[in-house]
Amino acid sequence: MKGALIFSDFERAGTIVARDMAEGYRLDDPVVVIDSRKAVEGAVFVALPGERTDGHRFIGEVFAAGAAWAVVSRQWFTEKGAEFSGPGHRFLVADDPVAAFQQLAAAYRERFNIPVIGIGGSNGKTTTKEMVAAVLSTSFNVLVTQGNFNNHLGVPLTLLQMRRDTEVAVIEMGINHPGEMEFLCSIACPTHGLLTNIGHEHLEFFGSLDGVADAEAALFRYLEAHGGTAFVNLEDHRLAAAGATLSRKTGYGMEPGEGRAWWAGNIGADRVGRVSFTLSSGSGVRQPVAMRFVGRHNVINAVAAAAVGAHFGLDPSQIADGLGSLQPAKGWKRMELFDDGEIVVLNDTYNANPDSVRFALDTLAAIECQGRKIAVLGDMLELGGNSAIEHEAIGKYIRELPIDACLAYGDDARLICRESGERCLCHFGTMDELRQFLAGYVQPGDAVLFKGSRGMRLELAADDLIKQYQKHTI
């Protein structure tokens, strides 16, 4: 093709492009984009197929914006490539642009000799990732996964944001099928790793908690095989077992014990559940930590971040400063707190499994309020054959807590309603019915928790309620 530079040997070409990006990029520009609207001069655009559209439709636009390269499929290039012949139009042609994108990220990652911390686990990955980054950022220039870009596309995209001045990378690694952690490790090549816990996540695909543990612990196995260091949550017996034979590790927990270098003491909370504790170590450290995060379950995440920070040479006061400065970002939908003095709303609608629902219910139960404590619960998805028994168990759990009312939304949540007995005020089949009911039911002084899987879209009901009372958001 006249005027076009074409590489069809992607393994060789990807290495060349990765080298050029690592050595010649502009620090303020994205290196690789998968969204055509973000294409800038010198960028590499990867044309990915999608459910709603295909990135190949925007090749002309990205070259017009100054993109230096386009990664395209061989089929598209054969059929359409001639239409985009021209000076400066360079293509990387691959049978599978997704695989090419991942190979490019892996080749680019190899250009950086810096610590890469992989963070996985069933619950609390994003919060822990943010805590680790906040702690390390007190002394290092840290690259951290943005939002929940933690899958087979998000991990490569994050790695490709490394810059010459990046000193540490904190990479969230989310999985929902066996074998995915091994694959993400092959791209990110972590030097350090942390698994938050093992819980009832994606049982439809993992089958059991032991299946979850085996899939997640692939991170530990990778670190052991490559001389890396693991941070092991010794409160979780499956993780303790997975980390027992590791050569390089730091153990942590909620209280002192064998193998625990760091733990929490004097755990407390304010009236809406924001936690504080004393960070403690076997060497005599006793450092007060006050956080803006809600829920006792976040203490173990903070101790994990402290263990990472200490490993990288930070002193206790730096760790406390990093943890104390971090505020849950608006839009996380992970225990997002609204408190206007009239009502308290906990928006924890990003996702849900049996463990995270129990954490959220415990947090609601511990809140001090003058009115009622109301739990609005939606279906927990991807539980497979365990779905019925797990929803029923949540209903029984509610009966043991000082919660005044439960509102259930979704087909499976009907079982929560049934098993919670008199606590269940009503079950709703549609979102409109739930939203209309809440508008008239919630009163000043109440505390309301919204919790359900992402597909249930309970944030719509939470946002409606907040708008009724909104004065300011903490």
N, C-alpha and C positions, 0 to 999 in steps of 0.2 A: 504494500500500500504506500503510495507516494506521500512523503512528508510525515509518516507515522513511524514511531519506533516500537517494535513489537517484540515481546519476550514470551515465548511459549514454553520454555523450560522454566517452570515457575520456581522450583527449588533454588536454582542458581540465581534467577532474576530477583527473587524475594530477598535473598541475602545481599545482593547489590543495592537494592533500594533501601533496605534496612540500614546498611552502612551509610549510604548517602544521607538518610534522614538523621541518623545519630550524629553525624559529623557536620551537617550543613544546614540544619533547620533554623528558623527564627524562633526565639524563645517564647514569644507571645502568641504564636499561631498554632492551631491544631495540626498535627502531622497527618493523621488519617481520619477521614470522616465517612460515616455510612449514611448520613443525612445530607442530601444534595444542597439543602438550604444553608449548610454550614461550610460549604466549599469556599476556600480562599486561595489566593495566589500561592502556588507551590504545594498545595495539598495533594494527598493521594485519596481518591474517592473509590470506595469499594461498592460495586453495584450488587446489592443483595436482593434476592427474591423475598417477597413478603406476602402476607395474607391479603392485603388490600391493594398493594401496588408493587412495582418492580423497579429497582434502582436503575436498571438499564434505560428506563424511559427518560432519564434526566442527564444522560451523558453530555448532550450538547450544552446544557445549562452549566454543568460543572466546569467544562473546558472554557466556556465564556467567562466564568468567574475567576479563571486563572489556575485551575487545578493542573498539576504537573503530570499526574498519572491517573489512569482509570483501570481498576481491576474488573475484568468482565469475563463472562462465560464464553467458552469456545463456540457454543452454538450461536449466541448472539453475535459474536465477532464475525463468524462466517456469513451470517445473514445480513447484518446491519453495519458492520465495521466500516465498509467502504464509504458510507455516508458521512463519516466523521474524519476523513483523511484531511490532514493539514499540518503545518509546522507546529511543533510543540505538543502535538497530540500523541501521548505515549500510553501504550496499553500493556498491561500484564494479563495475558490470556490464560485462563485456567478452566479445567473441566468443572470445578466446583468453586465458585467465588467465596463461599463461606469457609471452606477448607483453606483456600488461598489466604484469606484474611487471617486465619488462625496461624498459618505458617509464617506469614509476614510478622505477626506479633511475636512469635517465638524467636524468629531471627533477630528482631529488634531488641528483644529482652536480653539476648546474649551479648549485646554491645555494652551493657551496664554492669559493672562489678560493684553492686550495692546490695545491702540487705533488702530482701523482699519477704514480707510477713504475710502468709496466707491465713485467712480467718474463715473457718467453717463451723459446722454444728447445726443443731436443729432449731434452737430459739436464741434470739438476741444477737445474731451475727452483725446486723447493721449497727445496732447500738454499741456493741463492743468494738467494732471497727472504728466508729467515730471516737470512742473513748481512747483507744490506742493512739489514733492519729493526734488527738488533742494533747495527750501526754507527751508524745514524741516531738510535737511541734514546738514545745517550749525550748528545744535545743537543736532541732534538725529541720531541714527543708523537706517536707513530707508530701509525697503523692499518695492520695487516698481515693479509693473507689467512690464515685459520686452516686448518690441515691442507692438504688438496688441493682446496679449494673454488675451482677455477680455470676452471670451464666456463660455459656459458650461464646456469646458475642460481647457481653459486658467486660469479662476479664481481658480479652485481647484489646478492646477499646481503651481500657484503663492503662494497660501496659504501654500502649502506643502514645500515651501522654507523658511519658518520662522525658525529662530534659537534662541538659548537662549539669544543672545545679541541683537535681534531685538527689537527696542523700539517703532516703529510706522510702520504700513503697509499701503501703498497707493495702492488701488486695482481698476483698470479700469474695468467697468462693461458695456459691450455692449449688446444690445438686438435688435432683429428684429421681434419678435412676442409678442403678448399680453401674460402676465403671466411669461415671462422670468425674469424680474427684481425681482419679488417675489421669484423665484427659486434661483437666484444668492444670494439674501439676506439671504435665509435660509442656504446657505453654508458659506458665508463670515461673517455673523453676524456683519455688520458694526456698529461702535459706532458713526461715523460721516459720513456725506454725502454731495455731491455737484453735482448738475446737471448744465451743462454748458449753455444749451439753449434748446428750443423746435423748431425743424425745420422739413423740408420736408424729413424725412428719412423713408425708407421702407414703403412708403404709400401703396404698394401692399398688405401689411399685416395689417397695422394699420388703413388704410382707410382714415384718416383725421388728421389734426393737433391736434384736440381735442383727437383723439385716441392715438396719440403719447404722448401727455401730460399725459394722464391717465396712460399709461403703464410706462413711465419714473418716474412719481411721486410716484410709488410704493416704491421707495427708501425713500422718505419723510415719507410715511405712516409707513414704517417699523421703521424708527428712532423714530417717535412719539410714537409708540406702545412699544418701548423698551428703552425709556429714552435717546435717542441719540440726537445729535446736527446737525442741517442742516445749510449749507451756501447757501443763496438764492440770485440768480441773479435777482434783482428787475428791470432790464432793460427789462426782458422778462415777459410780462403780464400774460402769462399762469403759469409760475413758481411763480410769485408774488402771484397769486391766490392760487396756490397749497400750498405755504408756509405761507399763511396768518394766519392760526390757529395753527401753530406749537408752542409748548411750549418753545423749545430751538433752537434758530436760530441766525444767524448773516447775515444781509443784506448787499449787496454791489451793486455798479453800476458804470456808467461812469461819473456821475456828482452828486453833493450833492442833497439830498432829504430826505423825511421822511423815516425813518427806515434804512437808508444807513450808516453803520458804516465806510465804506471805499469806496473811489471813485478815479477817475483819473482826473488830471488837466494838462494843458499845454502839450497836446499831440502833438508830432512832429515826424518826420521821416527824415532819411538821403536820399540821392539821389536814393538809391535802395530799400527804403521802410522799413529799420530797424527802429523800433519804440523806442521812449523815452516818458516819462511822469513824472508827479509829483504825487506820492502816497499820498493821503490826507485822513484825518479822522476828525470826529467831535471833537476830543480831541486836535486838533491843529497840528497833524503831517503833515509835508510837506517834503517828502523825494524824491529827484530826483532818477529816475530809468532809466537806459539805457540798452536795450536788443539787442540781436543778432537776434531776430525774425523779420520776414518781415510781414507787414500788420497791419493796425489799429485794425482789428478784434481781434488780439492777446492781445490787451491791457486789455480787459475785462477778459481774461483768467488769465493774470498776477495779476489783482486786486483780482480775486478769490483766487489765491495762497497766496496773501498777507493776505487776511482775515483769511485763515487757519493758516498761520504762526503766526499772531498776537494772534489768539485764543490759540495757544500753547506756548505763552510767548516770542516769538522772538521780538526783537526790530527792528525799521524801517531800520536801517543800515544792519542788518543781512538779512532782507527780500530783500533789494536792491542787496546785494552781491549775494544771491542765484539766483535771477532772472537774474542778469547781467552775472553770470558765465555760465549759461546754453547755450549750443550751439546746434542747431538742428543737430541730428545725421545723418551722411550720410546714405542714404538708407531709411530714414523715408518716403520720397516722399510726405512730407507735407510742402509746400512752401520752398522746398530745393533750396537754392540760389547758382547760379554759376555766378560769375562776374570776367572776366579776363581782364577787361579794354577795350575789344572790343565789346563783347555782354553780355547781362544779360539774364539768363535763370531761370525761376521759374518752378521748377518741383513739381507740386501739384497733382500728379497722383494717390495717394493712393486710393482715393474714391471721389465721387461727388454726391451732391444733389443740388436742386435749391439755397438753402441758401449759401452753401459753394462755389458754382460757382460765385455767386454775390460777395462774399467776395474776391475771387481771382481776378475777373475782376476789382474791385475797387482798389486792390493793384497794378495791372498792370497799370491802368490809372494814379495812383499817382507817378509812377516811373519817374525819370528824365533821359532821354536818348537823344542822338543826332540823332538817326535814328527813325525807326518806332516801334510802339507798336503792337505786333502781338499776337492774342489769338488763340491757337490751342485747340479746344474743341471736346471731344468725348461724346458718349451717357451717359446720367444719367440713371442708371438701377434701377429696383425695385420701380418704381413710379406707377405701376398699371394703372388704368384708368385715372390717372392724367398726364400720360407721355406726350401726345401730347401738352396739354395746357402749361405745365411747360417748355418744350423745346421751344415752340413758345415765351413764356415770356422772356426767356433768350435772344433770338434773338432781341426782342424789347428793352431789357435793354442795349444791346451793342450799339444800335443806339444813346443812350443818353450819352455815354461815349467817352472821347478822345482816342479812340482806332482806329488804322489805318486799320487793316485787321483782318478778322476772317477766320480760316481754320477749317472746320468741318469734323469729321470722325465718321462714323457709320450711321445706318439706321435712328435712331431718331434725330441725330444731323443734318440731312438734314433740319429739321424744324427750327433749329437755323439759319442755313444758309439762308433759305428763308426769315425769318422775320428780319434778320439783314440788309437786303437790299444790298446797294452798299458796305457795310463793308465786306460782305462775298466774299472772293476772289475765293474760290473753295471748293467743297465738294469731299471727297475721300471715295471710297468704300473699299479700301484695305490698309493695313499698309504699304506695299511696295511702293505704289503710293505716300502716304504721306511722307515717309522718303526720297524718291528720290526728291520730289518737294522741301522739306525744304533744302536739301543739296545745291540747286542752288539758292534758293530764299532769305534766310536770309543773311544779310550783316552786316559788322562791324558797330556798333552804335545801332543796333536793340535791343529791349527787347522782349522776347518771353515767353509767359505763356503756359504751358501744363496742361490741366485739364480735367479729365474724370473719370468715374467709373473704379474700379479696373479691371473689366473684359475686358476693352477696351485696356489695356496694352500700354497706351500712353507713359509710361516711356521708351519704346524701341526707340521711335522717339526722346524723350528728350535726352537720352544717346548718340544717334548718333550725335546730334547737338553739344553736349558738347565735344565729342571727336574731332570734327573738330577744336574746338577753345581752347581746354584745355591747360592751363598753370598752373593754381592753382585754388583751390576751397576754398571759404571762409567758 
